[in-house]
Amino acid sequence: MPNPPNTHAADEAMAQFRSFGVAVLHRHEFVWIKDYLYQHAGIVLNDSKQALVSGRLDKRLRFHGLTSYTEYFSLLGKPGYEQETVMAIDLLTTNETYFFREPQHFEFLQTHFFSVSPPGRPMRFWSAASSSGEEAYTLAMLAAEHSRTGQWEILGTDLSTRVLEKARNGLYPLSAADKIPLPLLKKYCLKGSGEYDGFLLIDSALRSRVKFMQANLIERLPDIGSFDVIFLRNVMIYFDMPTKQRLVERIQYYLRPGGYFFISHSESLNGMNSDLQMIMPSIYRKPGNE
């Protein structure tokens, strides 16, 4: 039979942690924030993420001078702490993207969309989980290059106000240039110098054509109109099936008849009720014409 745990030693270790001002995220607190994140963002955290939650929220406890996660969690959703609630969800949301990610999608747009897009009204694109903006600016480069009329609009939305601020600035590490085709890089990006050495900036003329706004995709969305193309990539991998179903039902409402819906290659609409028809894996079309 194994020896019982040395509770005295564990208590001493816990006291050492507290002496350095590090709060401990207890199991019941982790379960609480898991449920809160699921209810308010639709994101499912598995049990392996307890250390991640602790690491990302510890600085917020320090900021408020709190000594426990229970104290901190009591602030979330409380009147007067709306920005703190947004910040907590921001910190627990993973945002990873880069220019021309999954390039087959952009090749499809060039060969199957721009050449047959209807004239007479602006083409509208929605990067529904835009993160720091690389996807939205990729779409903007393509629209600027291939739109027959020059009439196009790009909207980028994200839950995280933190990454949306980066998106609006359009400033990226120079390493991001590796994914951008050289002709587009020269045409739509500026290389930084001085204090901006090592960075690239999206040209202001292109940047002005892209709008960013905060939106929680699992809650009521603002009046954003309808779109010819919607990108919802690398989002559903964080959701369970009921949340995925509600999300697709909500998003497809904003897609014009004949419009295209893109998800990532690691995702699928299999098992969901949807009006969308698969054109090829990860690319769907809404029936009809407008």
For each residue, the residues with C-beta under 8 A, 3 or more apart:
1:
2:
3:
4: 7
5: 10
6: 9 10
7: 4 10 11
8: 11 12
9: 6 12 13
10: 5 6 7 13 14
11: 7 8 14 15
12: 8 9 15 16
13: 9 10 16 17
14: 10 11 17 18 24
15: 11 12 18 19
16: 12 13 19 20
17: 13 14 20 22 24
18: 14 15 21 22 23 24 67
19: 15 16
20: 16 17
21: 18 62
22: 17 18 58
23: 18 54 58 61 66 67 68 69
24: 14 17 18 54
25: 29 30 50 53 54 57 69
26: 29 30 69
27: 30 31 50
28: 31 32
29: 25 26 32 33 68 69 70 73
30: 25 26 27 33 34 50 53
31: 27 28 34 35
32: 28 29 35 36 73
33: 29 30 36 37 45 53 57 69 73 92
34: 30 31 37 38 44 45
35: 31 32 38 39
36: 32 33 39 40 73 76
37: 33 34 40 41 43 45 89 92
38: 34 35 41 42 43 44 45 243
39: 35 36
40: 36 37 89 216
41: 37 38 89 93 159 216 218
42: 38 217 218 238 239 243 247
43: 37 38 92 93 238 239
44: 34 38 238 239 240 243
45: 33 34 37 38 49 53 92
46: 49
47: 50
48:
49: 45 46 52 53
50: 25 27 30 47 53 54
51: 54 55
52: 49 55 56 92
53: 25 30 33 45 49 50 56 57 92
54: 23 24 25 50 51 57 58 69
55: 51 52 58
56: 52 53 59 91 92
57: 25 33 53 54 60 61 69 72 88 91 92
58: 22 23 54 55 61 62
59: 56 62 63
60: 57 63 64 72 84 87 88 91
61: 23 57 58 64 66 67 68 69 71 72
62: 21 58 59 65 66
63: 59 60
64: 60 61 71 72 75
65: 62
66: 23 61 62 71 72
67: 18 23 61 71
68: 23 29 61 71 72
69: 23 25 26 29 33 54 57 61 72 73
70: 29 73 74
71: 61 64 66 67 68 74 75
72: 57 60 61 64 66 68 69 75 76
73: 29 32 33 36 69 70 76
74: 70 71 78
75: 64 71 72 78 81 84 85
76: 36 72 73 81 84 85 88
77: 81 85
78: 74 75 81 85
79: 82
80:
81: 75 76 77 78 84 85
82: 79 85 86
83: 86 87
84: 60 75 76 81 87 88
85: 75 76 77 78 81 82 88 89
86: 82 83 89 90 161 214
87: 60 83 84 90 91 161 162
88: 57 60 76 84 85 91 92
89: 37 40 41 85 86 92 93 159 160
90: 86 87 93 159 160 161 162 163
91: 56 57 60 87 88 162
92: 33 37 43 45 52 53 56 57 88 89
93: 41 43 89 90 159 160
94: 238
95: 131 132 158 160 163
96: 131 234
97: 101 130 131 132 134 135 234
98: 101 134 176 179
99: 134 137 138 176 179 180
100: 103 106 138 179 180 181
101: 97 98 134 135 138 179 233
102: 105 233 264 265 282
103: 100 106 107
104: 107 108 265
105: 102 108 109 231 233 262 282 283
106: 100 103 109 110 138 139 142
107: 103 104 110 111
108: 104 105 111 112 113 260 280 283
109: 105 106 112 113 114 139 142 146 229 260
110: 106 107 113 114 142 146
111: 107 108 115
112: 108 109 115 116
113: 108 109 110 116 117 228 229 260
114: 109 110 117 142 143 146 147 148
115: 111 112 146
116: 112 113
117: 113 114 123 147 148 228
118: 121 290
119: 148 149
120:
121: 118 151
122: 151 152 153
123: 117 143 147 151 152 153 228 229
124: 152 153 154 155 225 226 227 228 229
125: 136 139 143 152 153 154 155 227 228 229 230 231
126: 154 155 156 157 224 227 229 230 231 254
127: 130 135 136 139 154 155 156 157 231
128: 157 215 217 230 231 232 235 251
129: 157 158 159 217 231 232 233 234 235
130: 97 127 133 135 136 156 157 158 163 164 167 212
131: 95 96 97 134 135 158 160 163 167
132: 95 97 163 166 167 172
133: 130 136 137 156 163 164 166 167 168 170 210 212
134: 97 98 99 101 131 137 138 172 176
135: 97 101 127 130 131 138 139 156 231 233
136: 125 127 130 133 139 140 154 155 156 167 210 212
137: 99 133 134 140 141 170 188 202 206 207 210
138: 99 100 101 106 134 135 141 142
139: 106 109 125 127 135 136 142 143 154 229 231
140: 136 137 143 144 154 188 206 209 210
141: 137 138 144 145 180 184 188 206
142: 106 109 110 114 138 139 145 146
143: 114 123 125 139 140 146 147 152 154 209
144: 140 141 147 152 188 206 209
145: 141 142 184
146: 109 110 114 115 142 143
147: 114 117 123 143 144 150 151 152
148: 114 117 119
149: 119
150: 147
151: 121 122 123 147
152: 122 123 124 125 143 144 147 209
153: 122 123 124 125 209 211
154: 124 125 126 127 136 139 140 143 209 210 211
155: 124 125 126 127 136 210 211 212 213 224 227
156: 126 127 130 133 135 136 164 167 210 211 212 213
157: 126 127 128 129 130 212 213 214 215 217 224
158: 95 129 130 131 163 164 167 212 214 215
159: 41 89 90 93 129 214 215 216 217
160: 89 90 93 95 131 163 164 214
161: 86 87 90 164 165 214
162: 87 90 91 165 166
163: 90 95 130 131 132 133 158 160 166 167
164: 130 133 156 158 160 161 167 168 212 213 214
165: 161 162 168 169
166: 132 133 162 163 169 171
167: 130 131 132 133 136 156 158 163 164 170 212
168: 133 164 165 212
169: 165 166
170: 133 137 167 201 202 207
171: 166 192 196 199 200 201 202
172: 132 134 176 199 200 201 202
173: 176 198 199 200
174: 177 191 192 198 199 200
175: 178
176: 98 99 134 172 173 179 180 200
177: 174 180 185 189 200
178: 175
179: 98 99 100 101 176
180: 99 100 141 176 177 184 185 189
181: 100 184 185
182: 185 186
183: 186 187
184: 141 145 180 181 187 188 189
185: 177 180 181 182 188 189 200
186: 182 183 189
187: 183 184 203
188: 137 140 141 144 184 185 202 203 206
189: 177 180 184 185 186 200 201 202 203
190: 200 201 202 203
191: 174 200
192: 171 174 195 196 197 198 199 200 201
193: 196 197
194: 197
195: 192
196: 171 192 193 199 201
197: 192 193 194
198: 173 174 192
199: 171 172 173 174 192 196
200: 171 172 173 174 176 177 185 189 190 191 192
201: 170 171 172 189 190 192 196
202: 137 170 171 172 188 189 190 206 207
203: 187 188 189 190 206 207
204: 207 208
205: 208 209
206: 137 140 141 144 188 202 203 209 210
207: 137 170 202 203 204 210
208: 204 205
209: 140 143 144 152 153 154 205 206
210: 133 136 137 140 154 155 156 206 207
211: 153 154 155 156
212: 130 133 136 155 156 157 158 164 167 168
213: 155 156 157 164 222
214: 86 157 158 159 160 161 164
215: 128 157 158 159 221 222 224
216: 40 41 159 219
217: 42 128 129 157 159 221 232 235 247 250 251
218: 41 42 243 246 247 250
219: 216
220:
221: 215 217 224 250 254
222: 213 215
223:
224: 126 155 157 215 221 254
225: 124 254
226: 124 254 255 256 259
227: 124 125 126 155 230 254 255 256 259
228: 113 117 123 124 125 256 258 259 260
229: 109 113 123 124 125 126 139 259 260 261 262
230: 125 126 128 227 251 254 255 259 260 261 262
231: 105 125 126 127 128 129 135 139 262
232: 128 129 217 235 236 247 251 261 262 263
233: 101 102 105 129 135 262 263 264 267
234: 96 97 129 237 264 266 267
235: 128 129 217 232 238 239 247 263 267
236: 232 239 244 247 248 263 267
237: 234 264 266 267
238: 42 43 44 94 235
239: 42 43 44 235 236 243 244 247
240: 44 243 244
241: 244 245 271 272
242: 245 246
243: 38 42 44 218 239 240 246 247
244: 236 239 240 241 247 248 272
245: 241 242 248 249 272 273
246: 218 242 243 249 250
247: 42 217 218 232 235 236 239 243 244 250 251
248: 236 244 245 251 252 269 272 274 276
249: 245 246 252 253 273 274
250: 217 218 221 246 247 253
251: 128 217 230 232 247 248 254 255 261
252: 248 249 255 261 274 275 276 286
253: 249 250
254: 126 221 224 225 226 227 230 251
255: 226 227 230 251 252 259 260 261 276 286
256: 226 227 228 259 286 290
257: 286 287 288 289 290
258: 228 285 286 287 288 289 290
259: 226 227 228 229 230 255 256 285 286 290
260: 108 109 113 228 229 230 255 279 283 284 285 286
261: 229 230 232 251 252 255 276 283 284 285 286
262: 105 229 230 231 232 233 282 283 284
263: 232 233 235 236 267 268 269 282 284
264: 102 233 234 237 267 282
265: 102 104 281 282
266: 234 237
267: 233 234 235 236 237 263 264 282
268: 263 281 282
269: 248 263 272 274 276 278 284
270:
271: 241
272: 241 244 245 248 269
273: 245 249
274: 248 249 252 269 284
275: 252 286 287
276: 248 252 255 261 269 284 285 286
277: 284 285 286 287
278: 269 281 283 284
279: 260 283 284 285
280: 108 283
281: 265 268 278
282: 102 105 262 263 264 265 267 268
283: 105 108 260 261 262 278 279 280
284: 260 261 262 263 269 274 276 277 278 279
285: 258 259 260 261 276 277 279
286: 252 255 256 257 258 259 260 261 275 276 277
287: 257 258 275 277
288: 257 258
289: 257 258
290: 118 256 257 258 259
